[in-house]
Amino acid sequence: MDFIETLRERGLVAQITHEDELREHLKEAPRAAYIGFDPTASSLHVGSLLQIMTLRRWQQAGGRVIVVVGGGTVMVGDPTGKSELRQMLTPETIANNMVGIKKQLAHFIDFSSPSRAIMVNNYDWLGSLNYLEFLREIGPHFSVNRMLTAECFKQRLEKGLSFLEFNYMLLQSYDFLHLYRKEKCTLQMGGDDQWSNILAGMELVRRLAGGKAFCLTTPLLTTSDGRKMGKTEKGAVWLDGTLTSPYDYFQYWRNVEDSVVSNCLAYFTELPMAEVNRLASLSGAGINEAKKVLAYEATRMLHGQEAADQAALAAQKLFAGGAGAGGNEPEVFVGAADIHGGIGVLDLLVKTKIVPSKAEARRLVEQGGLAINGEKVDDIHVKITDSDFKGDSGCLVKKGKKHYFRLRLSD
């Protein structure tokens, strides 16, 4: 099955330009495609995973992958979906973040040869641009009136769009032109919220270089309340195992909303679509089996089979055996001096960051959502003492129906 058909079968095409021409173009020879990632942190998170999987499928179809890390564009900041100006990063921070990002991408993309995949930093060509020459070459091809109608600018126009950010579309478009000229890259892909920027780059290549250029976007995966997937109440779900443990990563997928299970199986696993459709057809208690498969396959792809096996076993023990299961739940360390003499349960929950505030800790207890070592806590004045820490087992905290934490004492 060819690349476009693979994406369509899995529901991964939102918009595409010149589809018939692109199909013929892809038949002629191995082609290069790129997706850009802003190095705003030392790790990518689940919100980037759809694009990573798209590049993985492109490579599996025989295409050459170009990962563009926006060391240059991140200094400007993409206004898409942002209500405020992004924080500026130093070149040193950007360089450090790139190291971590490539390490995570290597779980999904084969960088063993430049003919298979490369990672490039757009600062390498944007950083040396002469501003006047750039404006004279690129500026005439952009209509300000049209730019102001782009979705990526609409939200910011209401609250104030800086001229700095207004340049972002031109710089991203220039990336495509540069990669077309240097790497013979003819396809840019990305999330559908990037459609305006990607389309502008394609049009720049066609107008200024007279070349074949195409763009393709994937759908945005959102929760039932319209939020992008990739975050929990504890924050972003990172691809770096030291920031989000394999167990927590497994649990994230295990706990996704029922409404997105079918899409997640199609997007984030390599199960045959017949199996995806079978799992998606399950209802009632059966949907939990589909979630277990999703969690295992997603964790295996990122962290390896051993980590996925351990996470699945830990989850099974916890849900089957509760406090006595001895699972591999996340460990949280608390100072022995803080516990000596007793600490209020609300203070403990906040100190260990199991909940973000004392008010939320109070609500958790009052609503019957907290258990310590298998015993429900229904009194906000309860104190946790040394006796609640059971040797090597520590103290097991259950928050809500599914979230467990193993508290351990530290000096």
C-alpha positions in Angstrom: 0.0 0.0 0.0 1.4 3.4 -0.9 1.9 6.2 1.6 -1.2 8.3 0.9 -3.4 5.2 0.9 -1.8 4.1 4.2 -2.7 7.5 5.8 -6.2 7.5 4.3 -6.9 4.1 5.6 -5.9 5.2 9.1 -7.8 8.5 8.9 -4.7 10.5 8.9 -5.3 12.9 6.0 -6.9 16.2 6.8 -5.9 18.3 3.8 -3.7 17.6 0.8 -2.7 19.6 -2.3 -2.4 18.4 -5.9 -3.2 14.8 -4.9 -3.1 13.2 -8.3 0.1 15.1 -9.2 1.6 14.0 -5.9 0.8 10.4 -6.4 2.5 10.5 -9.8 5.4 12.4 -8.3 6.0 9.7 -5.6 6.1 7.0 -8.2 9.0 8.5 -10.1 11.8 8.2 -7.5 12.4 8.2 -3.7 11.3 11.6 -2.4 12.1 13.7 0.7 9.6 15.1 3.0 9.9 17.1 6.2 8.1 18.1 9.4 9.3 20.8 11.7 9.5 20.7 15.5 10.2 23.6 17.8 12.9 22.8 20.4 11.0 24.5 23.3 12.0 21.7 25.7 14.5 18.9 26.1 11.8 16.4 25.2 8.9 16.2 22.8 5.6 15.2 24.2 2.6 13.1 23.1 1.2 16.2 21.3 4.1 15.7 18.7 3.6 11.9 18.4 1.1 12.1 15.5 3.7 13.9 13.4 6.5 11.5 14.4 4.3 8.6 13.4 3.6 10.3 10.1 7.4 10.5 9.4 7.8 6.9 10.5 5.2 5.8 8.0 6.8 8.0 5.3 10.1 6.3 5.9 8.5 2.8 5.9 7.1 3.7 2.5 10.6 4.3 1.1 10.7 8.1 1.6 13.6 10.1 3.0 12.9 11.9 6.2 14.0 15.4 7.0 13.4 16.5 10.6 13.7 20.2 10.9 14.3 21.5 14.4 13.3 25.1 14.6 16.3 26.6 16.3 15.8 29.7 14.2 12.0 30.0 14.1 11.7 29.2 17.9 13.5 32.6 18.4 10.6 34.2 16.8 7.8 32.0 18.1 4.9 30.4 16.2 1.7 32.3 17.2 -0.5 29.4 16.2 -2.9 28.6 19.0 -1.0 30.8 21.4 -2.6 33.7 23.3 0.7 35.2 24.4 4.2 35.7 23.0 6.4 32.7 23.5 9.3 32.7 25.9 12.6 33.4 24.1 15.3 30.6 24.4 19.0 31.0 24.3 21.1 29.2 21.6 22.6 27.0 24.3 19.2 25.9 25.6 18.1 25.2 22.0 21.2 23.1 21.3 20.7 21.0 24.5 17.1 20.5 23.6 18.0 19.2 20.2 20.1 16.5 21.6 17.2 15.1 23.7 14.8 15.4 20.8 16.9 13.4 18.4 17.4 10.7 21.0 13.6 10.3 21.3 13.0 10.4 17.6 15.5 7.6 17.1 12.9 5.3 18.7 10.7 5.9 15.7 12.9 6.9 12.8 16.1 5.3 11.4 18.9 7.9 11.3 21.5 5.3 10.4 22.2 6.9 7.0 21.6 10.4 5.5 19.8 8.7 2.7 17.3 7.4 5.3 16.9 10.4 7.5 18.6 13.6 8.7 18.0 16.2 11.4 18.7 19.8 10.6 18.5 23.1 12.5 16.9 25.9 10.6 19.0 28.4 12.5 21.9 27.2 10.2 20.3 29.0 7.3 18.0 31.5 8.9 20.6 32.9 11.3 22.8 34.2 8.5 20.1 35.8 6.4 20.6 39.4 5.3 17.4 41.1 6.2 17.2 43.4 3.3 18.0 40.6 0.8 15.4 38.3 2.5 12.7 41.0 2.2 13.5 41.7 -1.4 13.5 38.0 -2.4 10.7 36.7 -0.3 8.5 39.6 0.7 6.9 40.3 -2.8 5.4 36.8 -2.7 3.3 37.4 0.4 0.1 39.4 0.6 -0.5 41.0 4.0 -4.2 41.0 3.4 -4.2 37.3 2.9 -1.8 36.6 5.8 -4.2 38.5 8.2 -7.0 36.0 7.3 -4.8 33.0 8.2 -6.0 30.9 11.2 -2.5 31.0 12.8 -2.9 34.8 13.2 -6.6 35.2 14.0 -6.5 34.5 17.7 -3.5 36.8 18.3 -5.0 39.7 16.3 -7.6 40.0 19.0 -5.1 40.4 21.8 -2.2 41.9 19.9 0.2 40.3 17.3 3.8 41.5 17.4 5.6 42.2 14.2 8.2 39.6 15.4 5.5 36.8 15.2 4.1 38.2 12.0 7.4 37.1 10.4 7.0 33.5 11.4 5.0 32.5 8.3 7.7 33.9 6.0 10.5 32.1 7.9 8.7 28.8 7.9 8.0 29.2 4.2 11.6 30.0 3.6 12.5 26.7 5.3 10.6 24.8 2.5 12.4 26.8 -0.2 15.8 26.2 1.3 15.1 22.4 1.7 13.8 22.2 -1.8 17.0 23.9 -3.2 19.5 22.0 -1.0 17.8 18.6 -0.3 15.4 18.3 -3.2 12.6 18.1 -0.6 9.2 18.4 -2.2 6.7 17.6 0.5 6.0 19.3 3.8 3.7 17.7 6.4 2.3 18.8 9.7 -0.8 19.2 11.9 -3.9 20.8 10.3 -3.5 23.8 12.6 -0.3 24.5 10.5 -2.2 24.5 7.2 -1.7 28.2 6.5 2.0 28.1 7.1 2.6 24.9 5.2 0.5 26.1 2.2 2.5 29.4 2.1 5.7 27.4 1.9 4.5 25.3 -0.9 3.3 28.3 -2.9 6.7 30.0 -2.4 8.6 27.0 -3.8 6.3 26.9 -6.8 6.4 30.6 -7.5 10.0 31.4 -6.8 11.7 28.2 -7.8 9.2 26.9 -10.3 9.4 23.5 -8.7 7.0 20.7 -7.7 6.0 21.1 -4.1 3.2 19.6 -2.1 1.7 19.8 1.4 -0.3 17.4 3.5 -1.8 17.8 7.0 -3.0 15.4 9.5 -6.1 15.8 11.7 -5.9 17.3 15.2 -6.7 14.8 17.9 -8.6 16.4 20.7 -10.4 15.3 23.9 -14.2 15.6 24.3 -13.9 19.1 25.6 -11.8 20.2 22.6 -8.4 20.2 24.2 -5.4 18.8 22.3 -4.3 15.4 23.6 -1.0 15.1 25.3 -1.5 16.6 28.7 -2.9 15.4 32.0 -3.6 17.0 35.4 0.1 16.5 36.1 1.2 18.3 33.0 2.7 17.2 29.6 3.1 13.5 28.8 6.8 13.5 27.7 8.5 11.0 25.4 11.6 11.1 27.6 11.4 8.2 30.1 13.1 10.2 32.8 10.3 12.9 32.6 7.4 10.6 32.1 8.1 7.0 33.3 7.2 4.1 31.1 4.5 3.2 33.7 3.0 6.6 33.6 3.2 6.6 29.8 1.4 3.3 29.7 -1.3 4.6 32.1 -1.8 7.7 30.0 -2.9 5.6 27.1 -4.7 3.1 29.3 -6.9 6.0 30.6 -7.7 7.9 27.3 -11.4 8.7 26.7 -13.5 6.0 25.1 -14.3 8.3 22.2 -10.7 8.5 21.0 -9.6 4.8 21.4 -10.4 3.9 17.8 -8.4 6.9 16.4 -5.5 6.3 18.8 -5.2 2.7 17.8 -5.1 3.7 14.1 -2.7 6.7 14.6 -0.3 5.5 17.3 0.1 1.7 16.7 1.1 -0.4 13.7 -1.6 -3.0 14.2 -3.3 -4.0 11.0 -6.5 -2.1 10.4 -8.6 -5.2 10.6 -7.4 -5.6 14.2 -7.9 -1.9 14.9 -11.4 -2.1 13.6 -12.1 -5.2 15.7 -10.9 -3.6 18.9 -12.7 -0.4 18.1 -16.0 -2.3 17.8 -15.8 -3.5 21.4 -18.2 -1.9 23.8 -18.9 -1.8 27.5 -16.2 -3.6 29.4 -14.6 -4.6 26.2 -13.3 -1.1 25.5 -10.9 -1.6 28.4 -9.3 -4.5 26.6 -8.8 -2.2 23.6 -7.2 0.4 25.9 -4.8 -2.2 27.3 -3.7 -3.1 23.7 -3.3 0.6 22.9 -1.3 1.3 26.0 1.0 -1.8 25.5 1.6 -1.1 21.8 2.3 2.6 22.3 4.7 2.0 25.2 6.5 -0.8 23.4 7.1 1.4 20.4 8.7 4.2 22.5 10.3 2.4 25.4 10.7 -1.2 24.1 9.1 -4.5 24.8 10.6 -5.1 28.2 9.4 -1.7 29.6 6.0 -2.3 28.1 5.8 -5.8 29.7 6.8 -4.4 33.1 4.3 -1.5 32.9 1.5 -3.9 31.9 2.3 -6.3 34.7 2.5 -3.4 37.2 -0.9 -2.1 36.1 -2.4 -5.6 36.3 -1.1 -6.2 39.8 -2.4 -2.8 41.0 -5.9 -3.2 39.6 -6.1 -6.9 40.6 -4.5 -6.7 44.0 -4.7 -3.1 45.3 -2.4 -2.2 48.1 -0.8 -5.6 48.4 0.0 -5.9 44.7 3.5 -4.5 44.9 3.3 -3.0 41.4 5.7 -0.7 39.6 3.7 2.5 40.3 5.5 5.9 40.3 7.7 6.4 43.4 7.6 9.7 45.3 10.1 10.4 48.0 9.3 12.4 51.2 11.7 13.4 53.9 11.7 11.2 57.0 11.9 14.4 59.1 8.7 15.6 57.6 6.9 12.4 58.5 8.4 12.0 62.0 5.7 13.0 64.5 3.0 12.9 61.8 2.0 15.1 58.9 -1.5 16.1 58.0 -2.8 14.1 55.0 -3.6 17.3 53.1 -0.1 18.7 53.7 1.4 15.4 52.5 -0.6 15.4 49.3 0.6 18.9 48.4 4.2 18.3 49.5 4.5 15.3 47.3 2.8 17.1 44.5 0.2 14.3 44.2 -2.3 17.2 44.1 -1.4 20.9 43.2 -3.2 22.6 46.1 -4.6 22.1 49.6 -8.1 22.9 48.3 -7.9 20.1 45.8 -6.6 17.8 48.5 -9.5 18.6 50.7 -12.0 18.0 47.8 -10.3 14.6 47.1 -10.8 13.4 50.6 -14.3 14.8 51.0 -15.4 13.1 47.8 -14.0 9.8 48.9 -11.3 9.7 46.3 -8.3 9.0 48.5 -7.0 5.7 50.0 -3.8 5.0 52.0 -2.5 1.5 52.0 -5.9 0.3 50.8 -7.9 2.1 53.4 -10.2 4.9 52.3 -9.5 8.2 54.0 -12.6 10.2 54.8 -11.2 12.7 57.4 -9.2 15.7 56.3 -7.5 15.8 59.7 -5.9 12.4 59.5 -2.2 12.3 60.1 0.3 10.1 58.2 3.1 8.8 60.5 6.1 6.5 60.3 3.8 3.5 60.9 2.1 4.1 57.5 5.4 3.3 55.8 5.6 -0.5 55.5 9.3 -1.2 55.1 10.2 -1.9 51.5 6.6 -1.4 50.4 6.5 2.2 51.5 3.2 3.9 51.7 0.7 3.3 48.8 -1.5 6.3 47.9 -4.5 5.8 45.6 -6.0 8.9 44.1 -9.3 8.5 42.4 -10.0 5.2 40.7 -6.8 4.6 38.7 -3.9 6.7 40.0 -1.4 5.1 42.4 1.8 6.5 44.0 4.3 4.7 46.1 5.7 7.0 48.8 9.1 6.3 50.2 11.1 7.9 52.9 14.4 9.7 52.2 17.0 11.1 54.6 
